[in-house]
Structures are given as structure tokens and as C-alpha cells.
Amino acid sequence: MPNPDTPATGSKRRESLYPDVTAWVSEHFVPMYRRTLGGEFRWCAEWWRHGEAISRLTALWFAWEAMRLQGATGMALWYRDHLDHQIPVLLGPRGPFYQCTENEHLSPHEAHMVSVPAGWFGAGSKDPAATQSRDAVRA
């Protein structure tokens, strides 16, 4: 798992308060941002089995670690720009935990996919976006 305190080129390293997303979720997120569960809000105790949840929680953690050090309005902006947007999606009735209860994990249904036929996007192209751009220019 990437670490948000990895220094950018030529910058001073800032220490993370939490060593990883697991620590942030268990020591900060779950105890701090409580919601009455059921109905509108869902949670899965096995949150780490949900790829989307891992991604969203990691994004929240990275932003939290960066913005907590900004002082002044840093955390207010984190709430407005990050948490307030992610909470309804993450814990919502159609979010990654929608099939779970707090006490039971159910594997999310995965959409069925059919492989793209060879040559579908043009001869030799493996990049659909590049082929679509070429096709748009030809039209």
C-alpha cells in the first residue's frame, strides 16, 4: 500500500500520523465518523474485502494526512471536499457495502464481461481511446 508521506522530488518528508490505511480506518475513521447503520447507511466489518471501499478510504486517508498539516482551514476543506462527498457514496444504500450488514459480509456481485474481439478497435491497436480518436478524425 502506498504511503502518503513519500517525499516529492526535492521536498521535505512529512510524517504520517497513521502508518497505513488499515490503521487510519480502525483508529480514526470508524471511531470518529459514526452513523446509525441500516437503511441509509451500510458498513461491512470486512471493509478490506471491497476494492472500491479500499480505494475510497485510501483516498480519504491520503487527503486527511496532507490536509491535517495545513492548519487554518485545512481540515474544514477536507470535510467539505473529501469526507462529505465520500461518506454518502461509501456508506450509501448502493455503495460498496450495499449487500452487507455490519455483522455479515457478502461478496459483491461482479458485472459479467465478454473479452473484446481481436481487431475490434482497429488493426493492431490495443488502445481503444487511440483508435476512437483516429476514427473520429477520419469521420
A tleap script that builds the chain and sets N, CA, C and O, in Angstrom:
source leaprc.protein.ff14SB
mol = sequence {
  NMET PRO ASN PRO ASP THR PRO ALA THR GLY
  SER LYS ARG ARG GLU SER LEU TYR PRO ASP
  VAL THR ALA TRP VAL SER GLU HIE PHE VAL
  PRO MET TYR ARG ARG THR LEU GLY GLY GLU
  PHE ARG TRP CYS ALA GLU TRP TRP ARG HIE
  GLY GLU ALA ILE SER ARG LEU THR ALA LEU
  TRP PHE ALA TRP GLU ALA MET ARG LEU GLN
  GLY ALA THR GLY MET ALA LEU TRP TYR ARG
  ASP HIE LEU ASP HIE GLN ILE PRO VAL LEU
  LEU GLY PRO ARG GLY PRO PHE TYR GLN CYS
  THR GLU ASN GLU HIE LEU SER PRO HIE GLU
  ALA HIE MET VAL SER VAL PRO ALA GLY TRP
  PHE GLY ALA GLY SER LYS ASP PRO ALA ALA
  THR GLN SER ARG ASP ALA VAL ARG CALA
}
set mol.1.N position { 0.855 -1.185 0.000 }
set mol.1.CA position { 0.000 0.000 0.000 }
set mol.1.C position { 0.887 1.229 0.000 }
set mol.1.O position { 1.807 1.327 0.812 }
set mol.2.N position { 0.625 2.174 -0.902 }
set mol.2.CA position { 1.440 3.392 -0.925 }
set mol.2.C position { 1.312 4.177 0.370 }
set mol.2.O position { 0.333 4.037 1.102 }
set mol.3.N position { 2.296 4.991 0.639 }
set mol.3.CA position { 2.314 5.772 1.871 }
set mol.3.C position { 2.285 7.254 1.516 }
set mol.3.O position { 3.093 7.704 0.704 }
set mol.4.N position { 1.352 8.036 2.117 }
set mol.4.CA position { 1.235 9.437 1.746 }
set mol.4.C position { 2.400 10.303 2.189 }
set mol.4.O position { 2.474 11.467 1.796 }
set mol.5.N position { 3.313 9.774 2.994 }
set mol.5.CA position { 4.434 10.607 3.423 }
set mol.5.C position { 5.663 10.421 2.539 }
set mol.5.O position { 6.751 10.889 2.875 }
set mol.6.N position { 5.485 9.731 1.397 }
set mol.6.CA position { 6.583 9.598 0.459 }
set mol.6.C position { 6.916 10.976 -0.084 }
set mol.6.O position { 6.028 11.665 -0.586 }
set mol.7.N position { 8.172 11.395 0.002 }
set mol.7.CA position { 8.509 12.759 -0.392 }
set mol.7.C position { 8.453 12.964 -1.896 }
set mol.7.O position { 8.787 12.071 -2.674 }
set mol.8.N position { 8.030 14.143 -2.284 }
set mol.8.CA position { 8.118 14.532 -3.688 }
set mol.8.C position { 9.567 14.935 -3.941 }
set mol.8.O position { 10.311 15.206 -2.998 }
set mol.9.N position { 9.958 14.973 -5.179 }
set mol.9.CA position { 11.333 15.323 -5.521 }
set mol.9.C position { 11.702 16.673 -4.924 }
set mol.9.O position { 11.016 17.666 -5.165 }
set mol.10.N position { 12.771 16.716 -4.151 }
set mol.10.CA position { 13.279 17.952 -3.581 }
set mol.10.C position { 12.481 18.486 -2.403 }
set mol.10.O position { 12.767 19.586 -1.932 }
set mol.11.N position { 11.500 17.755 -1.913 }
set mol.11.CA position { 10.707 18.263 -0.784 }
set mol.11.C position { 11.077 17.535 0.498 }
set mol.11.O position { 11.661 16.452 0.479 }
set mol.12.N position { 10.726 18.150 1.590 }
set mol.12.CA position { 10.984 17.575 2.901 }
set mol.12.C position { 9.897 16.540 3.227 }
set mol.12.O position { 8.719 16.782 2.964 }
set mol.13.N position { 10.274 15.421 3.783 }
set mol.13.CA position { 9.335 14.358 4.114 }
set mol.13.C position { 8.481 14.759 5.308 }
set mol.13.O position { 8.995 15.215 6.330 }
set mol.14.N position { 7.157 14.581 5.166 }
set mol.14.CA position { 6.239 14.838 6.262 }
set mol.14.C position { 5.804 13.499 6.836 }
set mol.14.O position { 5.488 12.567 6.096 }
set mol.15.N position { 5.789 13.413 8.132 }
set mol.15.CA position { 5.425 12.165 8.793 }
set mol.15.C position { 3.917 11.968 8.808 }
set mol.15.O position { 3.160 12.889 9.116 }
set mol.16.N position { 3.492 10.755 8.471 }
set mol.16.CA position { 2.081 10.394 8.573 }
set mol.16.C position { 1.756 10.102 10.021 }
set mol.16.O position { 2.572 9.536 10.749 }
set mol.17.N position { 0.568 10.488 10.437 }
set mol.17.CA position { 0.114 10.153 11.776 }
set mol.17.C position { -0.222 8.666 11.861 }
set mol.17.O position { 0.007 8.028 12.888 }
set mol.18.N position { -0.764 8.124 10.779 }
set mol.18.CA position { -1.104 6.694 10.721 }
set mol.18.C position { -0.208 6.026 9.691 }
set mol.18.O position { 0.024 6.593 8.623 }
set mol.19.N position { 0.302 4.830 9.985 }
set mol.19.CA position { 1.257 4.193 9.076 }
set mol.19.C position { 0.642 3.650 7.795 }
set mol.19.O position { 1.346 3.485 6.799 }
set mol.20.N position { -0.670 3.365 7.800 }
set mol.20.CA position { -1.320 2.810 6.619 }
set mol.20.C position { -2.826 3.021 6.718 }
set mol.20.O position { -3.341 3.467 7.742 }
set mol.21.N position { -3.507 2.697 5.648 }
set mol.21.CA position { -4.953 2.913 5.607 }
set mol.21.C position { -5.683 2.057 6.640 }
set mol.21.O position { -6.702 2.486 7.180 }
set mol.22.N position { -5.184 0.864 6.922 }
set mol.22.CA position { -5.824 -0.002 7.914 }
set mol.22.C position { -5.826 0.657 9.287 }
set mol.22.O position { -6.843 0.646 9.981 }
set mol.23.N position { -4.712 1.220 9.674 }
set mol.23.CA position { -4.638 1.906 10.965 }
set mol.23.C position { -5.547 3.123 10.979 }
set mol.23.O position { -6.217 3.380 11.979 }
set mol.24.N position { -5.581 3.876 9.882 }
set mol.24.CA position { -6.427 5.073 9.821 }
set mol.24.C position { -7.910 4.704 9.929 }
set mol.24.O position { -8.673 5.365 10.634 }
set mol.25.N position { -8.306 3.644 9.224 }
set mol.25.CA position { -9.715 3.223 9.272 }
set mol.25.C position { -10.078 2.742 10.670 }
set mol.25.O position { -11.116 3.136 11.202 }
set mol.26.N position { -9.244 1.897 11.277 }
set mol.26.CA position { -9.604 1.314 12.581 }
set mol.26.C position { -9.418 2.270 13.753 }
set mol.26.O position { -10.162 2.201 14.731 }
set mol.27.N position { -8.437 3.156 13.666 }
set mol.27.CA position { -8.161 4.051 14.793 }
set mol.27.C position { -8.786 5.433 14.652 }
set mol.27.O position { -8.951 6.141 15.646 }
set mol.28.N position { -9.135 5.823 13.429 }
set mol.28.CA position { -9.692 7.164 13.236 }
set mol.28.C position { -11.070 7.136 12.573 }
set mol.28.O position { -12.046 7.604 13.159 }
set mol.29.N position { -11.156 6.602 11.375 }
set mol.29.CA position { -12.385 6.694 10.598 }
set mol.29.C position { -13.588 6.069 11.305 }
set mol.29.O position { -14.593 6.744 11.527 }
set mol.30.N position { -13.495 4.803 11.655 }
set mol.30.CA position { -14.648 4.122 12.264 }
set mol.30.C position { -15.029 4.735 13.614 }
set mol.30.O position { -16.214 4.980 13.842 }
set mol.31.N position { -14.084 4.993 14.514 }
set mol.31.CA position { -14.497 5.609 15.786 }
set mol.31.C position { -15.015 7.047 15.650 }
set mol.31.O position { -15.882 7.461 16.419 }
set mol.32.N position { -14.498 7.802 14.692 }
set mol.32.CA position { -14.839 9.221 14.592 }
set mol.32.C position { -16.124 9.487 13.821 }
set mol.32.O position { -16.954 10.279 14.267 }
set mol.33.N position { -16.302 8.843 12.676 }
set mol.33.CA position { -17.410 9.179 11.784 }
set mol.33.C position { -18.513 8.138 11.904 }
set mol.33.O position { -18.737 7.341 10.994 }
set mol.34.N position { -19.189 8.159 13.029 }
set mol.34.CA position { -20.237 7.184 13.326 }
set mol.34.C position { -21.552 7.585 12.673 }
set mol.34.O position { -21.907 8.763 12.626 }
set mol.35.N position { -22.255 6.600 12.178 }
set mol.35.CA position { -23.590 6.776 11.629 }
set mol.35.C position { -24.438 5.628 12.154 }
set mol.35.O position { -23.933 4.532 12.398 }
set mol.36.N position { -25.732 5.885 12.325 }
set mol.36.CA position { -26.636 4.798 12.679 }
set mol.36.C position { -26.743 3.917 11.444 }
set mol.36.O position { -27.149 4.378 10.378 }
set mol.37.N position { -26.382 2.661 11.589 }
set mol.37.CA position { -26.307 1.758 10.441 }
set mol.37.C position { -27.651 1.106 10.156 }
set mol.37.O position { -28.495 0.943 11.037 }
set mol.38.N position { -27.815 0.741 8.896 }
set mol.38.CA position { -29.059 0.160 8.430 }
set mol.38.C position { -29.803 1.206 7.628 }
set mol.38.O position { -29.668 2.402 7.887 }
set mol.39.N position { -30.589 0.766 6.655 }
set mol.39.CA position { -31.317 1.727 5.837 }
set mol.39.C position { -30.387 2.556 4.988 }
set mol.39.O position { -29.786 2.048 4.041 }
set mol.40.N position { -30.260 3.834 5.318 }
set mol.40.CA position { -29.469 4.759 4.513 }
set mol.40.C position { -27.965 4.501 4.591 }
set mol.40.O position { -27.252 4.734 3.614 }
set mol.41.N position { -27.472 4.023 5.734 }
set mol.41.CA position { -26.034 3.821 5.912 }
set mol.41.C position { -25.696 2.351 6.124 }
set mol.41.O position { -26.317 1.666 6.937 }
set mol.42.N position { -24.707 1.884 5.384 }
set mol.42.CA position { -24.256 0.489 5.450 }
set mol.42.C position { -22.760 0.455 5.759 }
set mol.42.O position { -22.007 1.341 5.355 }
set mol.43.N position { -22.353 -0.569 6.472 }
set mol.43.CA position { -20.938 -0.782 6.761 }
set mol.43.C position { -20.682 -2.274 6.737 }
set mol.43.O position { -21.564 -3.067 7.066 }
set mol.44.N position { -19.494 -2.653 6.353 }
set mol.44.CA position { -19.077 -4.052 6.385 }
set mol.44.C position { -17.835 -4.138 7.253 }
set mol.44.O position { -16.840 -3.458 7.003 }
set mol.45.N position { -17.902 -4.990 8.289 }
set mol.45.CA position { -16.747 -5.165 9.170 }
set mol.45.C position { -15.536 -5.664 8.382 }
set mol.45.O position { -14.395 -5.453 8.793 }
set mol.46.N position { -15.783 -6.320 7.260 }
set mol.46.CA position { -14.713 -6.792 6.385 }
set mol.46.C position { -14.565 -5.830 5.198 }
set mol.46.O position { -14.548 -6.238 4.037 }
set mol.47.N position { -14.459 -4.543 5.534 }
set mol.47.CA position { -14.355 -3.490 4.527 }
set mol.47.C position { -13.215 -3.741 3.554 }
set mol.47.O position { -13.286 -3.339 2.392 }
set mol.48.N position { -12.178 -4.396 4.017 }
set mol.48.CA position { -10.982 -4.651 3.228 }
set mol.48.C position { -11.209 -5.697 2.133 }
set mol.48.O position { -10.305 -5.963 1.340 }
set mol.49.N position { -12.407 -6.293 2.079 }
set mol.49.CA position { -12.761 -7.226 1.002 }
set mol.49.C position { -13.435 -6.510 -0.170 }
set mol.49.O position { -13.804 -7.150 -1.155 }
set mol.50.N position { -13.598 -5.208 -0.074 }
set mol.50.CA position { -14.291 -4.423 -1.093 }
set mol.50.C position { -13.299 -3.475 -1.761 }
set mol.50.O position { -12.869 -2.492 -1.155 }
set mol.51.N position { -12.937 -3.769 -3.004 }
set mol.51.CA position { -11.959 -2.961 -3.719 }
set mol.51.C position { -12.313 -1.483 -3.765 }
set mol.51.O position { -11.453 -0.631 -3.544 }
set mol.52.N position { -13.567 -1.175 -4.049 }
set mol.52.CA position { -13.968 0.228 -4.117 }
set mol.52.C position { -13.806 0.909 -2.765 }
set mol.52.O position { -13.376 2.061 -2.693 }
set mol.53.N position { -14.148 0.201 -1.697 }
set mol.53.CA position { -14.006 0.769 -0.350 }
set mol.53.C position { -12.537 1.027 -0.038 }
set mol.53.O position { -12.198 2.074 0.515 }
set mol.54.N position { -11.669 0.096 -0.381 }
set mol.54.CA position { -10.234 0.283 -0.159 }
set mol.54.C position { -9.765 1.545 -0.889 }
set mol.54.O position { -9.045 2.368 -0.322 }
set mol.55.N position { -10.175 1.688 -2.137 }
set mol.55.CA position { -9.757 2.837 -2.933 }
set mol.55.C position { -10.276 4.142 -2.335 }
set mol.55.O position { -9.515 5.100 -2.197 }
set mol.56.N position { -11.553 4.194 -1.983 }
set mol.56.CA position { -12.130 5.418 -1.430 }
set mol.56.C position { -11.534 5.755 -0.064 }
set mol.56.O position { -11.223 6.914 0.209 }
set mol.57.N position { -11.376 4.757 0.784 }
set mol.57.CA position { -10.806 5.005 2.115 }
set mol.57.C position { -9.345 5.422 2.020 }
set mol.57.O position { -8.892 6.267 2.793 }
set mol.58.N position { -8.611 4.847 1.093 }
set mol.58.CA position { -7.218 5.244 0.895 }
set mol.58.C position { -7.140 6.693 0.416 }
set mol.58.O position { -6.290 7.457 0.874 }
set mol.59.N position { -8.023 7.068 -0.499 }
set mol.59.CA position { -8.059 8.457 -0.964 }
set mol.59.C position { -8.381 9.399 0.195 }
set mol.59.O position { -7.765 10.457 0.327 }
set mol.60.N position { -9.337 9.019 1.028 }
set mol.60.CA position { -9.674 9.843 2.198 }
set mol.60.C position { -8.483 9.954 3.139 }
set mol.60.O position { -8.186 11.041 3.634 }
set mol.61.N position { -7.802 8.848 3.391 }
set mol.61.CA position { -6.655 8.856 4.298 }
set mol.61.C position { -5.533 9.731 3.765 }
set mol.61.O position { -4.985 10.554 4.498 }
set mol.62.N position { -5.183 9.556 2.480 }
set mol.62.CA position { -4.118 10.374 1.893 }
set mol.62.C position { -4.443 11.849 2.035 }
set mol.62.O position { -3.599 12.637 2.462 }
set mol.63.N position { -5.663 12.223 1.678 }
set mol.63.CA position { -6.065 13.634 1.769 }
set mol.63.C position { -6.066 14.108 3.218 }
set mol.63.O position { -5.639 15.226 3.505 }
set mol.64.N position { -6.540 13.272 4.127 }
set mol.64.CA position { -6.579 13.630 5.548 }
set mol.64.C position { -5.171 13.891 6.069 }
set mol.64.O position { -4.937 14.885 6.756 }
set mol.65.N position { -4.232 13.002 5.747 }
set mol.65.CA position { -2.843 13.170 6.201 }
set mol.65.C position { -2.245 14.472 5.666 }
set mol.65.O position { -1.528 15.162 6.392 }
set mol.66.N position { -2.524 14.812 4.426 }
set mol.66.CA position { -1.976 16.034 3.842 }
set mol.66.C position { -2.640 17.276 4.427 }
set mol.66.O position { -1.964 18.251 4.752 }
set mol.67.N position { -3.945 17.238 4.558 }
set mol.67.CA position { -4.680 18.436 4.948 }
set mol.67.C position { -4.643 18.720 6.442 }
set mol.67.O position { -4.856 19.858 6.859 }
set mol.68.N position { -4.376 17.705 7.250 }
set mol.68.CA position { -4.302 17.945 8.699 }
set mol.68.C position { -3.110 18.829 9.040 }
set mol.68.O position { -3.111 19.499 10.073 }
set mol.69.N position { -2.104 18.838 8.192 }
set mol.69.CA position { -0.903 19.630 8.417 }
set mol.69.C position { -1.012 21.055 7.880 }
set mol.69.O position { -0.119 21.869 8.115 }
set mol.70.N position { -2.061 21.357 7.184 }
set mol.70.CA position { -2.200 22.684 6.581 }
set mol.70.C position { -2.594 23.757 7.586 }
set mol.70.O position { -2.385 24.944 7.336 }
set mol.71.N position { -3.157 23.356 8.712 }
set mol.71.CA position { -3.599 24.359 9.676 }
set mol.71.C position { -4.762 25.163 9.137 }
set mol.71.O position { -5.357 24.808 8.120 }
set mol.72.N position { -5.079 26.237 9.813 }
set mol.72.CA position { -6.166 27.142 9.417 }
set mol.72.C position { -7.402 26.366 8.970 }
set mol.72.O position { -8.076 25.757 9.800 }
set mol.73.N position { -7.705 26.376 7.693 }
set mol.73.CA position { -8.924 25.732 7.202 }
set mol.73.C position { -8.683 24.377 6.541 }
set mol.73.O position { -9.584 23.835 5.901 }
set mol.74.N position { -7.506 23.838 6.683 }
set mol.74.CA position { -7.177 22.565 6.034 }
set mol.74.C position { -8.172 21.461 6.316 }
set mol.74.O position { -8.648 20.808 5.386 }
set mol.75.N position { -8.497 21.239 7.572 }
set mol.75.CA position { -9.425 20.158 7.905 }
set mol.75.C position { -10.850 20.489 7.487 }
set mol.75.O position { -11.598 19.595 7.091 }
set mol.76.N position { -11.240 21.765 7.569 }
set mol.76.CA position { -12.579 22.147 7.105 }
set mol.76.C position { -12.724 21.838 5.618 }
set mol.76.O position { -13.769 21.363 5.175 }
set mol.77.N position { -11.673 22.110 4.855 }
set mol.77.CA position { -11.696 21.807 3.429 }
set mol.77.C position { -11.720 20.299 3.194 }
set mol.77.O position { -12.356 19.826 2.252 }
set mol.78.N position { -11.033 19.548 4.044 }
set mol.78.CA position { -11.053 18.088 3.916 }
set mol.78.C position { -12.480 17.579 4.106 }
set mol.78.O position { -12.947 16.737 3.339 }
set mol.79.N position { -13.169 18.084 5.122 }
set mol.79.CA position { -14.564 17.671 5.324 }
set mol.79.C position { -15.400 18.004 4.089 }
set mol.79.O position { -16.092 17.142 3.547 }
set mol.80.N position { -15.330 19.250 3.656 }
set mol.80.CA position { -16.160 19.702 2.545 }
set mol.80.C position { -15.826 18.995 1.235 }
set mol.80.O position { -16.719 18.510 0.541 }
set mol.81.N position { -14.540 18.936 0.901 }
set mol.81.CA position { -14.133 18.448 -0.412 }
set mol.81.C position { -13.940 16.940 -0.491 }
set mol.81.O position { -13.967 16.373 -1.584 }
set mol.82.N position { -13.749 16.290 0.632 }
set mol.82.CA position { -13.443 14.861 0.611 }
set mol.82.C position { -14.469 14.030 1.387 }
set mol.82.O position { -15.208 13.248 0.788 }
set mol.83.N position { -14.519 14.189 2.689 }
set mol.83.CA position { -15.396 13.333 3.502 }
set mol.83.C position { -16.869 13.492 3.141 }
set mol.83.O position { -17.572 12.499 2.953 }
set mol.84.N position { -17.342 14.743 3.041 }
set mol.84.CA position { -18.763 14.956 2.769 }
set mol.84.C position { -19.191 14.395 1.414 }
set mol.84.O position { -20.363 14.074 1.216 }
set mol.85.N position { -18.262 14.278 0.500 }
set mol.85.CA position { -18.563 13.657 -0.797 }
set mol.85.C position { -18.519 12.129 -0.702 }
set mol.85.O position { -19.379 11.451 -1.265 }
set mol.86.N position { -17.538 11.590 -0.006 }
set mol.86.CA position { -17.324 10.144 0.017 }
set mol.86.C position { -18.277 9.376 0.939 }
set mol.86.O position { -18.671 8.256 0.614 }
set mol.87.N position { -18.651 9.956 2.079 }
set mol.87.CA position { -19.499 9.235 3.046 }
set mol.87.C position { -20.796 8.726 2.413 }
set mol.87.O position { -21.113 7.546 2.569 }
set mol.88.N position { -21.564 9.572 1.701 }
set mol.88.CA position { -22.810 9.050 1.127 }
set mol.88.C position { -22.586 7.957 0.076 }
set mol.88.O position { -23.420 7.066 -0.083 }
set mol.89.N position { -21.472 8.027 -0.631 }
set mol.89.CA position { -21.173 7.003 -1.632 }
set mol.89.C position { -20.674 5.736 -0.938 }
set mol.89.O position { -21.166 4.641 -1.208 }
set mol.90.N position { -19.714 5.887 -0.058 }
set mol.90.CA position { -19.104 4.738 0.623 }
set mol.90.C position { -20.110 3.966 1.476 }
set mol.90.O position { -20.173 2.738 1.412 }
set mol.91.N position { -20.889 4.686 2.267 }
set mol.91.CA position { -21.828 4.041 3.196 }
set mol.91.C position { -23.258 3.981 2.668 }
set mol.91.O position { -24.151 3.476 3.347 }
set mol.92.N position { -23.476 4.491 1.467 }
set mol.92.CA position { -24.827 4.603 0.922 }
set mol.92.C position { -25.471 3.278 0.567 }
set mol.92.O position { -24.805 2.244 0.497 }
set mol.93.N position { -26.792 3.324 0.341 }
set mol.93.CA position { -27.554 2.103 0.078 }
set mol.93.C position { -27.177 1.399 -1.222 }
set mol.93.O position { -27.534 0.235 -1.403 }
set mol.94.N position { -26.468 2.068 -2.135 }
set mol.94.CA position { -25.980 1.416 -3.352 }
set mol.94.C position { -24.462 1.488 -3.443 }
set mol.94.O position { -23.896 1.303 -4.521 }
set mol.95.N position { -23.801 1.754 -2.325 }
set mol.95.CA position { -22.345 1.823 -2.287 }
set mol.95.C position { -21.727 0.437 -2.204 }
set mol.95.O position { -22.432 -0.561 -2.356 }
set mol.96.N position { -20.437 0.357 -1.969 }
set mol.96.CA position { -19.750 -0.932 -1.981 }
set mol.96.C position { -20.230 -1.922 -0.916 }
set mol.96.O position { -20.018 -3.126 -1.057 }
set mol.97.N position { -20.870 -1.430 0.141 }
set mol.97.CA position { -21.330 -2.322 1.216 }
set mol.97.C position { -22.820 -2.637 1.117 }
set mol.97.O position { -23.395 -3.163 2.070 }
set mol.98.N position { -23.456 -2.331 -0.007 }
set mol.98.CA position { -24.913 -2.398 -0.075 }
set mol.98.C position { -25.484 -3.777 0.225 }
set mol.98.O position { -26.619 -3.866 0.693 }
set mol.99.N position { -24.753 -4.845 -0.022 }
set mol.99.CA position { -25.267 -6.186 0.253 }
set mol.99.C position { -24.918 -6.663 1.659 }
set mol.99.O position { -25.447 -7.674 2.123 }
set mol.100.N position { -24.041 -5.949 2.328 }
set mol.100.CA position { -23.541 -6.375 3.633 }
set mol.100.C position { -24.365 -5.772 4.771 }
set mol.100.O position { -25.108 -4.806 4.595 }
set mol.101.N position { -24.202 -6.378 5.931 }
set mol.101.CA position { -24.650 -5.758 7.164 }
set mol.101.C position { -23.396 -5.560 7.997 }
set mol.101.O position { -22.315 -6.012 7.621 }
set mol.102.N position { -23.540 -4.896 9.104 }
set mol.102.CA position { -22.380 -4.677 9.962 }
set mol.102.C position { -21.762 -6.002 10.412 }
set mol.102.O position { -20.564 -6.078 10.682 }
set mol.103.N position { -22.591 -7.038 10.488 }
set mol.103.CA position { -22.136 -8.334 11.006 }
set mol.103.C position { -21.959 -9.414 9.948 }
set mol.103.O position { -21.520 -10.519 10.264 }
set mol.104.N position { -22.293 -9.111 8.693 }
set mol.104.CA position { -22.188 -10.136 7.657 }
set mol.104.C position { -21.652 -9.547 6.366 }
set mol.104.O position { -22.194 -8.577 5.837 }
set mol.105.N position { -20.574 -10.149 5.861 }
set mol.105.CA position { -20.004 -9.741 4.581 }
set mol.105.C position { -20.598 -10.625 3.485 }
set mol.105.O position { -20.625 -11.850 3.603 }
set mol.106.N position { -21.062 -9.995 2.439 }
set mol.106.CA position { -21.497 -10.717 1.242 }
set mol.106.C position { -20.661 -10.201 0.081 }
set mol.106.O position { -20.562 -8.995 -0.141 }
set mol.107.N position { -20.065 -11.125 -0.652 }
set mol.107.CA position { -19.226 -10.710 -1.778 }
set mol.107.C position { -20.059 -9.933 -2.778 }
set mol.107.O position { -21.164 -10.347 -3.129 }
set mol.108.N position { -19.532 -8.806 -3.239 }
set mol.108.CA position { -20.286 -8.014 -4.210 }
set mol.108.C position { -20.438 -8.754 -5.531 }
set mol.108.O position { -19.556 -9.503 -5.950 }
set mol.109.N position { -21.564 -8.528 -6.167 }
set mol.109.CA position { -21.806 -9.099 -7.492 }
set mol.109.C position { -20.897 -8.404 -8.489 }
set mol.109.O position { -20.811 -7.177 -8.509 }
set mol.110.N position { -20.225 -9.183 -9.307 }
set mol.110.CA position { -19.366 -8.601 -10.337 }
set mol.110.C position { -20.090 -8.631 -11.669 }
set mol.110.O position { -20.726 -9.626 -12.017 }
set mol.111.N position { -19.993 -7.546 -12.408 }
set mol.111.CA position { -20.613 -7.481 -13.726 }
set mol.111.C position { -19.956 -8.491 -14.651 }
set mol.111.O position { -18.741 -8.684 -14.607 }
set mol.112.N position { -20.751 -9.128 -15.482 }
set mol.112.CA position { -20.260 -10.077 -16.470 }
set mol.112.C position { -19.591 -9.302 -17.598 }
set mol.112.O position { -20.100 -8.267 -18.029 }
set mol.113.N position { -18.467 -9.791 -18.072 }
set mol.113.CA position { -17.765 -9.143 -19.181 }
set mol.113.C position { -17.432 -10.163 -20.250 }
set mol.113.O position { -17.167 -11.328 -19.953 }
set mol.114.N position { -17.448 -9.721 -21.483 }
set mol.114.CA position { -17.024 -10.531 -22.618 }
set mol.114.C position { -15.780 -9.851 -23.172 }
set mol.114.O position { -15.764 -8.632 -23.338 }
set mol.115.N position { -14.746 -10.621 -23.459 }
set mol.115.CA position { -13.499 -10.055 -23.987 }
set mol.115.C position { -13.750 -9.353 -25.319 }
set mol.115.O position { -14.554 -9.806 -26.133 }
set mol.116.N position { -13.050 -8.246 -25.524 }
set mol.116.CA position { -13.139 -7.506 -26.781 }
set mol.116.C position { -12.482 -8.353 -27.866 }
set mol.116.O position { -11.345 -8.795 -27.698 }
set mol.117.N position { -13.177 -8.583 -28.971 }
set mol.117.CA position { -12.582 -9.385 -30.047 }
set mol.117.C position { -11.329 -8.716 -30.613 }
set mol.117.O position { -11.252 -7.490 -30.701 }
set mol.118.N position { -10.364 -9.528 -30.990 }
set mol.118.CA position { -9.128 -9.019 -31.581 }
set mol.118.C position { -9.465 -8.180 -32.798 }
set mol.118.O position { -10.279 -8.587 -33.627 }
set mol.119.N position { -8.849 -7.014 -32.915 }
set mol.119.CA position { -9.045 -6.131 -34.048 }
set mol.119.C position { -10.305 -5.282 -33.976 }
set mol.119.O position { -10.550 -4.481 -34.878 }
set mol.120.N position { -11.098 -5.430 -32.948 }
set mol.120.CA position { -12.351 -4.684 -32.820 }
set mol.120.C position { -12.138 -3.168 -32.917 }
set mol.120.O position { -12.931 -2.457 -33.534 }
set mol.121.N position { -11.062 -2.692 -32.303 }
set mol.121.CA position { -10.775 -1.256 -32.293 }
set mol.121.C position { -9.780 -0.856 -33.370 }
set mol.121.O position { -9.213 0.235 -33.310 }
set mol.122.N position { -9.563 -1.697 -34.327 }
set mol.122.CA position { -8.639 -1.376 -35.417 }
set mol.122.C position { -7.492 -2.365 -35.439 }
set mol.122.O position { -7.156 -2.971 -34.422 }
set mol.123.N position { -6.914 -2.515 -36.578 }
set mol.123.CA position { -5.825 -3.471 -36.762 }
set mol.123.C position { -4.636 -3.128 -35.885 }
set mol.123.O position { -4.094 -2.026 -35.974 }
set mol.124.N position { -4.231 -4.054 -35.046 }
set mol.124.CA position { -3.036 -3.914 -34.226 }
set mol.124.C position { -3.158 -2.976 -33.040 }
set mol.124.O position { -2.206 -2.848 -32.270 }
set mol.125.N position { -4.291 -2.319 -32.864 }
set mol.125.CA position { -4.418 -1.374 -31.753 }
set mol.125.C position { -4.884 -2.079 -30.491 }
set mol.125.O position { -5.827 -2.870 -30.516 }
set mol.126.N position { -4.217 -1.784 -29.398 }
set mol.126.CA position { -4.637 -2.294 -28.098 }
set mol.126.C position { -5.178 -1.162 -27.236 }
set mol.126.O position { -5.607 -1.391 -26.105 }
set mol.127.N position { -5.159 0.064 -27.768 }
set mol.127.CA position { -5.610 1.232 -27.025 }
set mol.127.C position { -6.899 1.753 -27.655 }
set mol.127.O position { -6.847 2.476 -28.650 }
set mol.128.N position { -8.082 1.390 -27.079 }
set mol.128.CA position { -9.349 1.819 -27.665 }
set mol.128.C position { -9.453 3.338 -27.796 }
set mol.128.O position { -10.022 3.822 -28.774 }
set mol.129.N position { -8.926 4.098 -26.849 }
set mol.129.CA position { -9.022 5.563 -26.906 }
set mol.129.C position { -8.267 6.101 -28.119 }
set mol.129.O position { -8.741 7.016 -28.792 }
set mol.130.N position { -7.098 5.535 -28.395 }
set mol.130.CA position { -6.313 5.988 -29.542 }
set mol.130.C position { -7.045 5.673 -30.834 }
set mol.130.O position { -7.062 6.499 -31.747 }
set mol.131.N position { -7.648 4.501 -30.932 }
set mol.131.CA position { -8.376 4.115 -32.131 }
set mol.131.C position { -9.608 4.973 -32.301 }
set mol.131.O position { -9.922 5.387 -33.417 }
set mol.132.N position { -10.317 5.251 -31.213 }
set mol.132.CA position { -11.507 6.089 -31.310 }
set mol.132.C position { -11.116 7.494 -31.787 }
set mol.132.O position { -11.840 8.105 -32.574 }
set mol.133.N position { -9.994 7.998 -31.322 }
set mol.133.CA position { -9.536 9.316 -31.765 }
set mol.133.C position { -9.236 9.296 -33.258 }
set mol.133.O position { -9.607 10.225 -33.976 }
set mol.134.N position { -8.567 8.243 -33.734 }
set mol.134.CA position { -8.264 8.115 -35.171 }
set mol.134.C position { -9.559 8.028 -35.973 }
set mol.134.O position { -9.689 8.674 -37.013 }
set mol.135.N position { -10.531 7.221 -35.488 }
set mol.135.CA position { -11.796 7.060 -36.181 }
set mol.135.C position { -12.559 8.371 -36.245 }
set mol.135.O position { -13.195 8.666 -37.257 }
set mol.136.N position { -12.506 9.172 -35.171 }
set mol.136.CA position { -13.196 10.450 -35.133 }
set mol.136.C position { -12.589 11.408 -36.165 }
set mol.136.O position { -13.314 12.179 -36.794 }
set mol.137.N position { -11.266 11.360 -36.341 }
set mol.137.CA position { -10.591 12.224 -37.308 }
set mol.137.C position { -10.986 11.821 -38.720 }
set mol.137.O position { -11.162 12.677 -39.587 }
set mol.138.N position { -11.128 10.503 -38.956 }
set mol.138.CA position { -11.496 10.003 -40.290 }
set mol.138.C position { -12.927 10.377 -40.659 }
set mol.138.O position { -13.225 10.568 -41.838 }
set mol.139.N position { -13.811 10.486 -39.680 }
set mol.139.CA position { -15.245 10.720 -39.954 }
set mol.139.C position { -15.556 12.084 -40.454 }
set mol.139.O position { -16.717 12.396 -40.717 }
savepdb mol mol.pdb
quit
